[in-house]
Amino acid sequence: MARLLGCSPKGVYARVSRGQSPGAFRVGRPLRFRGSELLPFIAPQCLHPRARGFHARTIELFRSA
């Protein structure tokens, strides 16, 4: 998740605590994300012309699921 959002793992937790990452929820202690809510948030970033191949492939995986 940190790689998708372009931050460190600690940064992911910070974003969630500030309410900046949609689709985050906890099942007990682990942090989970709903793909249906997260995809519209990260898609514009991943489809940017400077986006690397990893992000484009990830978007395709989310869309096919």
C-alpha positions in Angstrom: 0.0 0.0 0.0 2.8 2.4 0.8 4.3 1.9 -2.7 0.9 2.7 -4.3 0.5 5.9 -2.2 4.1 6.9 -2.7 5.1 7.0 1.0 6.6 4.9 3.7 4.6 2.3 5.7 4.6 4.7 8.6 3.2 7.4 6.3 0.3 5.2 5.4 -0.7 5.0 9.1 -0.3 8.7 9.4 -2.5 9.4 6.4 -5.2 7.0 7.7 -5.2 8.7 11.1 -5.6 12.1 9.5 -8.4 10.7 7.3 -6.5 11.3 4.0 -6.8 7.7 2.7 -10.3 6.6 1.7 -11.4 3.0 2.2 -9.3 2.3 5.3 -10.7 0.1 8.0 -9.5 -2.2 10.8 -10.3 -5.8 11.4 -9.0 -6.1 14.9 -5.5 -4.6 14.8 -4.5 -5.0 11.1 -5.3 -2.1 8.7 -7.2 -3.0 5.6 -8.4 -1.1 2.5 -11.5 -1.4 0.3 -10.3 -1.4 -3.3 -13.6 0.0 -4.5 -13.1 3.2 -2.5 -9.3 3.4 -2.9 -9.2 3.0 -6.7 -10.9 6.3 -7.6 -8.5 8.0 -5.2 -5.2 6.6 -6.6 -6.3 6.2 -10.3 -5.6 9.8 -11.2 -2.1 9.6 -9.7 -1.3 6.3 -11.4 -2.6 7.4 -14.8 -0.4 10.5 -14.8 2.1 10.5 -17.8 5.1 10.2 -15.4 3.6 7.2 -13.6 5.8 4.1 -13.7 4.7 0.8 -15.1 4.1 -0.7 -11.7 1.2 1.7 -11.1 -0.4 1.1 -14.4 -0.3 -2.7 -13.9 -1.8 -2.3 -10.4 -4.7 -0.3 -11.8 -5.4 -3.0 -14.3 -5.4 -5.6 -11.5 -7.9 -3.5 -9.4 -10.2 -3.1 -12.4 -10.2 -6.8 -13.3 -11.1 -7.8 -9.7 
